[in-house]
């Protein structure tokens, strides 16, 4: 699978739907046997697909031979981690995303602001950094005349978001005052 | 590009490992000597974290929408039946 083919919401929707049909029944059977619920199976499978998508996006030349077995492996691991190791309700959210530790960011506040005031920028940055789309695809998707314009737009957006992050970064002192 | 964007590009190139080894070492030395640069690096790192968090949230919303379609749309009735049967308690 080439992640470049997943550049639009519609393409990703078809991709995720196919994966659900292909791999979810086996995982659901496993969870049912382990006395889990359908909701738990669905929750874990959502995170499985996020992990798989991130892997495909970041390692574009890697080929997963047996997609179904691979997804089942990720899902079983997540299940064991979350439901058998006593951390039942810990979401996938950003366990692996590092934030500079000596300052605490008001993350939800920033995300809310960026989702409303800077959505176009965030979508552009997502296409570059998360979906790892090639610059010419990004230019086409976002209607830029060429790769240079798209690259400059990326840096402008990065600057804008960085400024927001900077302004909203709360120093430790802010909490203890 | 204006100077401020070039500075952002330099930090970006460093983190994306698009910088030659010698330049990367020089960049690291500069971050030790220049507090403003060190601050910019820190904020840019936090910005990448925010982008990841935003993107992950969005992709998860897309997956949840797909799941909702799959478990409610009439054309997937066979699939729903097959899955719900697995969780029936006897």
Interface residues (C-beta under 8 A of the other chain):
Chain A: X9 X12 X13 X16 X17 X20 X21 X24 X25 X28 X29 X32 X37 X38 X42 X45 X46 X47 X49 X50 X53 X54 X92 X93 X94 X97 X98 X99 X100 X103 X105 X107 X110 X111 X114 X115 X122 X125 X126 X129 X130 X131 X152 X155 X156 X158 X159 X161 X162 X165 X166 X169
Chain B: X1 X4 X5 X8 X9 X12 X40 X42 X43 X44 X45 X46 X47 X48 X49 X50 X51 X52 X53 X54 X55 X56 X57 X58 X59 X60 X62 X63 X64 X65 X66 X67 X69 X70 X79 X82 X83 X84 X86 X87
